[in-house]
Amino acid sequence: MMDGEWKLGSEDQARVLDDLFARVNLNAVEATAGSVLVHSGAVVSRAGIGVLLPAASGSGKSTLVAGLVRAGFGYLSDEAAVLDPASGLVHPYPVHLSLKAASRDRFPEMEPGDTALAFSGGSWHVDPEAIRSGAIASASEVGFVIPHRYEAGADLRIEPLTPAEACVELVQNLMLARRDAPRSLDLLARISRASRSYRLIHGDLDAAVAAISDLTA
């Protein structure tokens, strides 16, 4: 229930929880009036530099972020990069990572166990601290923008992007795009000019993690 009104009723606990998590997440996003949000994974490299991983839904953001965190990157978010328009820093939004069924075989050590509360909508909701202790990072300066996409069976492909191309990728993944658009566009342009940017296509998680580790070293 929300505000005294029924939103969803079901004997399937996982379905109810999935809807609840989605509503809480949406309310959190809409409450960030002072920030610019990009639909993107966000991690911090071993050198302490923020890495934005913008991508559309279904591109493998959560799986890639989980692989990077397991490899030693700091965790900021698997869904929304929270950017400060004044400082340009990317801030943590450390929600549990949502790993879909297709990703489970890559992270058997993260299986939540036999409780229904750990499962929702066929996904695992994984605490980042379960991936690696001390995984959650602090706000960081953005130094890399890496749009990416998983394609089954694809060979690893990396191509450099110009600042303009990187900015287009960020704008295409802007959340709440109509909210103070001039401020958002100015910030994304500044980040794109100050960052090194690449497009990454991959069909293997380990290869993608190794590539990003090399690019951001």
C-alpha positions in Angstrom: 0.0 0.0 0.0 1.1 3.6 -0.6 -0.7 6.6 0.8 -3.6 4.4 1.9 -4.1 2.8 -1.6 -3.5 -0.7 -2.7 -0.8 -1.0 -5.3 -0.3 -4.7 -5.6 -1.6 -7.9 -3.9 -0.3 -11.4 -4.6 0.4 -14.7 -2.9 3.8 -14.6 -4.6 6.1 -12.8 -2.1 8.8 -12.3 -4.7 6.4 -10.4 -7.0 5.4 -8.1 -4.2 9.0 -7.5 -3.1 10.1 -6.8 -6.7 7.3 -4.2 -7.1 8.2 -2.6 -3.7 11.9 -2.4 -4.6 11.1 -0.7 -7.9 8.8 1.9 -6.2 11.4 2.7 -3.5 14.1 3.1 -6.2 11.9 5.3 -8.3 11.0 7.5 -5.3 14.7 7.8 -4.4 15.6 8.8 -8.0 12.9 11.4 -8.1 14.0 12.9 -4.8 17.5 13.8 -6.1 16.5 17.3 -7.2 20.0 18.7 -6.8 21.8 16.0 -8.8 22.1 14.8 -12.4 21.4 11.1 -12.9 22.6 8.9 -15.7 21.4 5.4 -16.4 24.8 3.9 -15.9 26.9 1.6 -13.8 29.5 3.5 -11.8 32.7 2.2 -10.2 36.0 3.6 -8.9 39.2 2.4 -10.4 42.1 1.0 -8.3 43.8 4.4 -8.9 40.7 6.2 -7.3 39.2 7.5 -10.6 35.5 7.4 -11.3 34.4 5.3 -14.2 30.9 5.7 -15.8 29.5 2.7 -17.7 26.4 4.1 -19.4 24.1 1.6 -21.2 20.5 0.8 -21.9 18.6 -1.8 -19.9 19.5 -5.3 -20.8 23.1 -4.4 -21.8 24.7 -6.2 -18.9 25.4 -3.3 -16.5 24.9 -5.1 -13.2 26.9 -8.2 -14.4 29.8 -6.0 -15.5 29.8 -3.9 -12.4 29.7 -7.0 -10.2 32.7 -8.4 -12.1 34.6 -5.2 -11.7 33.9 -5.0 -8.0 35.0 -8.5 -7.5 38.2 -7.6 -9.3 38.9 -4.7 -6.9 37.0 -1.7 -8.2 35.0 0.4 -5.8 31.2 0.2 -6.0 29.1 3.3 -6.6 26.0 1.9 -8.4 24.8 -0.6 -10.9 22.0 1.5 -12.1 22.3 5.3 -11.6 25.4 7.4 -11.7 24.6 10.3 -9.3 26.5 13.4 -10.5 27.0 16.7 -8.6 26.5 19.6 -11.0 28.8 21.9 -9.0 31.8 19.7 -8.4 31.3 17.1 -11.2 31.9 14.3 -8.7 30.1 11.0 -9.0 28.5 9.9 -5.7 27.6 6.5 -4.4 24.1 5.2 -4.8 25.0 1.7 -3.4 21.8 -0.2 -3.9 22.0 -4.0 -3.9 23.1 -5.3 -7.3 20.3 -7.0 -9.2 21.7 -10.1 -11.0 19.3 -11.8 -13.4 19.2 -15.5 -13.9 21.5 -15.4 -16.9 24.3 -14.1 -14.7 24.0 -16.6 -11.9 26.6 -19.0 -13.2 29.2 -16.3 -13.2 28.8 -15.5 -9.5 27.9 -18.8 -7.7 29.5 -17.5 -4.5 26.9 -14.7 -4.3 23.9 -17.0 -4.2 21.7 -15.5 -1.4 20.6 -18.9 0.0 17.3 -20.5 0.5 15.2 -17.6 1.8 12.5 -16.1 -0.3 13.4 -12.6 0.9 16.7 -13.0 -1.1 14.9 -13.6 -4.4 12.7 -11.3 -6.3 11.4 -11.5 -9.8 13.9 -14.2 -10.7 16.8 -12.0 -9.8 19.4 -12.1 -7.0 19.6 -8.9 -4.9 23.2 -8.9 -3.9 24.7 -6.8 -1.2 28.0 -5.3 -2.6 29.7 -6.2 0.6 29.0 -9.8 -0.2 31.0 -9.4 -3.3 34.0 -7.9 -1.6 34.4 -6.5 1.9 34.8 -2.7 1.9 33.5 -2.5 -1.7 31.5 0.7 -1.4 33.6 3.7 -2.6 33.4 7.4 -1.8 32.5 10.2 -4.2 35.1 10.4 -7.0 36.2 12.6 -9.9 35.1 11.1 -13.2 38.0 10.2 -15.5 36.5 7.5 -17.8 33.3 7.1 -19.8 32.9 3.6 -21.2 29.5 2.8 -22.9 29.2 -0.9 -23.2 27.1 -3.8 -24.4 27.1 -7.5 -23.9 26.6 -9.6 -27.1 26.6 -13.4 -26.7 29.5 -14.9 -28.5 31.0 -11.5 -29.6 34.7 -10.9 -29.7 36.0 -8.1 -27.5 35.9 -4.8 -29.3 37.2 -1.5 -28.0 37.1 1.8 -29.8 38.1 5.3 -28.6 35.3 7.9 -28.5 35.6 11.7 -29.0 34.3 13.9 -26.2 31.3 14.7 -28.4 30.5 11.0 -29.0 30.9 10.3 -25.2 28.6 13.2 -24.4 25.9 11.8 -26.8 26.1 8.5 -25.0 25.6 10.1 -21.6 22.8 12.3 -22.9 21.0 9.3 -24.4 21.1 7.7 -20.9 20.1 10.8 -19.0 17.4 10.0 -16.4 14.7 12.6 -15.7 16.0 14.4 -18.9 13.4 17.2 -18.7 14.5 18.3 -15.3 16.8 21.3 -15.6 18.1 20.2 -19.0 20.6 23.0 -19.6 22.4 22.3 -16.3 22.5 18.6 -17.1 23.8 19.1 -20.6 26.5 21.5 -19.4 27.7 19.0 -16.7 27.8 16.0 -19.1 29.7 18.1 -21.7 32.3 19.1 -19.0 32.7 15.4 -17.9 33.1 14.3 -21.5 35.8 16.8 -22.2 37.7 15.9 -19.1 37.5 12.1 -19.5 39.0 9.4 -21.6 36.2 7.5 -23.4 35.8 4.2 -25.1 33.1 2.0 -26.5 33.2 -1.6 -25.3 31.4 -4.6 -26.9 32.1 -8.0 -25.3 30.8 -11.6 -25.1 32.9 -12.6 -22.1 32.8 -11.0 -18.6 36.4 -11.8 -17.7 37.7 -10.3 -20.9 35.6 -7.1 -20.4 36.9 -6.8 -16.8 40.5 -7.2 -17.9 40.0 -4.7 -20.7 38.6 -2.0 -18.3 41.3 -2.8 -15.8 43.9 -2.1 -18.5 42.2 1.0 -19.8 41.9 2.6 -16.3 45.2 1.5 -14.9 
